[in-house]
Amino acid sequence: MKSAIKMKEVSDSVYIKRIEEVKSKLGDGEILFLFAAQHKIRNRDVEYKFRQDSDFYYLTGIVESDAILFISKKQAGMFCLPKDKEKEIWTGIRLGKQKIKEKLKLDVTYDLSDWDSQKTELLLGNHTLYYFFGIDSDRDKDLIQTAKLVSSRAREGNFGPEKIIEPAFLHEMRMQKSKEEIQIISQAAHITHLGHERIIKESKPGMYEFELESILEAEYLKHGSWGGGYGHIVAAGKNACILHYVDNNCVLKDNDLVLVDSGAEWNYYTADVTRVFPAGKKFTEAQKTIYEVVLHSQKNAIQYSKEGVEFNEIHKKTVYFLADCLKEMGFLTGSIDSIIEKGTYRKFYMHRTGHYLGMDVHDVGKYYIEGKSRQLKNGQIITVEPGLYFDPEDETIPEEFRGIGIRIEDDILIDGKNPVNLTAAIPKEISEIEALKS
C-alpha cells in the first residue's frame, strides 16, 4: 500500500497577507464580518463531519467552529472558542484567542462569549457592513437587529450601518489562484486521477454503483484527501441521463456505460472530473459514436479556454458544434441557427459547458459584469464539461442510442494562450480506456 501524500502546510503569512489585502480594500466607516461554520446535527446527537466555511478558511486557515472574524480599515480581530481543558478532552485542542492573535497577527482577539457585549461597539461608527447573508438565518437576524439598534442611537451622536452589502471583492480575490493554490488543486487532481483510473480498471458487470463509489472514496482517503469534494456521481446505463444522480445503488450491466463525476478535495480545494467508460471491456458502436462527438467538442472547448476569451463564448461554440453534429446524425432537423434559437438542442445538451473551480466545486465569482460575459484571466481555474444525453424512454430516438449519457470533464488553468489541463493524466481516449479494461 502506497503511503499517503504528505499535505504541505500553507504558511500563516499567506493568510496574514490576505487579511491585509482586505483591509486595504475597505474604506473609512466600512467593516466586514465573516462567521466560521458551525457543527450540524445529522441525527440525534451525531454530527455531520465538520468542514470550515470556505471564505473564513480562505482568510484565516483556521478550522475551528463558531469563530467570528471582523476586519475594518483600522483593525482586524476574531472572536473564538476559549481554551477549555474539559471540552478539549472530548472534542480536540483549541487554539485559543492568544495563539490565534499571534498566528494571524491580529490587532485584537476575544473569547466567543464576549460577542454579545462587543458587537454593538464594533458596529458603531461604521456606515457600511460587508456580510454574506443566507449561511445561517439566526446569525443573519442577530446581526441585522444589532445594526438597527446601533442606528437607532443617532440622537446620541452615534451612527451604525446604513447599508449591508455582500463583500463581492472577497470572491474576486478567490477567483485568481495563487501559486500555492494551483499547487494544492494540482495535488487534488493527482489524487482524483488515482481514484478514477482505479475504478476504470476494477469495474465490471455485476458490481453495484456504490462499490465503485467506495473505491473512489477509499482511494481519496488513502492519500490524505478529505474525500469527495461534492459527493460522487456513479451512474450506470440510463442513470447517466440524470445529471445529478446520487442514489448509486444500481447494478452495472453488460453493455452499460458508467458515468463517474467525482473529484478529491485536498487541503480545502477540490478537483472536478467526469469520465465515462464501459462496464464491460468495450464500447458499443453507438456509444463510440456519441463519445467521440463529446470528446471532440471538449478538446475544442479546452483550446478556446484562453486569457481574454469571454467565458460564455466557450459555451456558445460548444453548443454550435454539438448541434451541428446532432443535425448531421439525424437527431435534430432545421438550420443550425433555428436549432440554437429555438433551443431544440437542449433535448440532448441541457447544461452549461463549465464553471469556476476552487475551494468550492461551483466556485465563487461573477460570470457577467453589467450584463456582459466576463473575460477569462490568468490564474483562474475552470471546468470544461460538454455532454450529450439520450432519453431512455424517448421512442423517437433509435433504440441503440436510448439511455446513453456521456459527459467528459477536465479542470483547466487559464495561462495566456496555452490552457493547462490539470487533469490531463486521467484517461479519456477510447483506446486508453479499453486498454485499462483489458
Secondary structure, 3 states (H helix, E strand, C coil): CCCCCCCCCCCHHHHHHHHHHHHHHCCCCEEEEEECCCCCEEECCEECCCCCCHHHHHHHCCCCCCCEEEEECCCEEEEECCCCHHHHHHHCCCCHHHHHHHHHCCCEEEEHHHHHHHHHHHHCCCCEEECCCCCCHHHHHHHHHHHHHHHCCHHHCCCCCCEEECCHHHHHHHHCCCHHHHHHHHHHHHHHHHHHHHHHHHCCCCCEHHHHHHHHHHHHHHCCCCEECCCCEEEEHHHHHCCCCCCCCCECCCCCEEEEEECEEECCEECCEEEEEECCCCCCHHHHHHHHHHHHHHHHHHHHCCCCCEHHHHHHHHHHHHHHHHHHCCCCCCCHHHHHHHCHHHHCCCCCCCCECCCCCCCCCCCEECCEECECCCCCEEEECCEEECCCCCCCCCHHHCCCEEECEEEEECCCCCCEECCCCCCCCHHHHHHHHC
